[in-house]
Every structure is written in structure tokens, then in C-alpha cells.
């Protein structure tokens, strides 16, 4: 009877191959996670910069009358009021008369313009994102109430032409500000890391 000898296979071969596969797979998984985090960081940084620019541009246009939302020669530096036109035209909502009384007041103009400038610069630079988010959300809430999307009709009875009873661009801006602050999005394409190292900021993290 013939005897067939099987070649001896060392178990070390299988263990070594499995180890190499595990190590390679782990590296691939880590690289994938790092790539995902990098993409998320860039996406949030882009959102931060665009949102900040929206506020900064509104300030520049209203301050200097660049001919977009504010006509040339009617800017703040020309004696125009950045709040009078908008607040005096409020025609719906529970604060209609209040907004009319605020329209064109010096304190309202200064508060509005400083808010636009401060939020725009801070968010674009990636610093003081939480204070900017709080201030920006408060501003957007007031502007949302001024436009009052839930209204189907204005105070004179004409259709409001509201496209959504709740979610308009003011809500989206507010959520974007909160999102970039919560994610610490100032560290990418911004000065967030340097800002966080300042002694006062290290002791008061809500200023980040």
C-alpha cells in the first residue's frame, strides 16, 4: 500500500498572513476615518466662511451703499439708516408696532451694524464662535419675527406670500452659526487654534 506524505505546513505562515492582513486592514480603516474627518473639517470650514461672509457683506453694503441691497449714496456713511426701511415696512406679526417704533433709531442702527460686523469678522476668522452664534441667533430671531413667516396675510389683508411657515433663511443662518460653533470649525482655515491658546480663552471656554 502506497503511503502519501503531505507536506508539513507551519501554522506560523497562517498567523503571519493574518497579522499582515489585519495590520493592512487597520491602516486602511484609520486612513478612511482620517479622510472622512478631513472632509468634514473642510466642509464645516466652508460653511463657516460663507456664513460669516453673508453677515460681513450685509454690513459693507449697508455701510457704504455698494448698490446691491442698499442703493449707492444711501449707505450709513451717507446718512442713511440701515434699519429704517426694513423695520418700518414690517406688516405682520405680534411685534409689528414695536418694530415700527424702533425703525431708524440711532441705538438700533448702531446695534444692528455692530452686530453684523462683529459676527461677520469673528465667524470668518474662526474666533469667538460661541458669542457670535448667540448674537447671530438673537439677531436672526428678531428678523424672523419681523418678517413673520407664519402669517398667511399681512395686516392690510393682502397675501403675505410666505413660502414656509417656519423654516426660512433666518433659521438656516442661526443653525449654521450654532453648528460651526459646536463643531469648533474655526481650527480649519481659521485662527481658532491660536485663539484657543490665549490665557483668557483657556479660562473661559465659552468665548471660543
Secondary structure, 3 states (H helix, E strand, C coil): CCCCCCCCCCHHHHHHHHHHHHHHHHHHHHHHHHHHHHHHHHHHHHHHHHHHHHHHHHHHHHHHCCCCCCCCCCCHHHCCCCCHHHHHCCCCCCCHHHHHHHCCCHHHHHHHHHHHHHHHHHHHHCCCHHHHHHHHHHHHHHHHHHHCCCCCECCCCCECCCCCCCCCHHHHHHHHHHHHHHCCHHHCCCCHHHHHHCHHHHHCHHHC
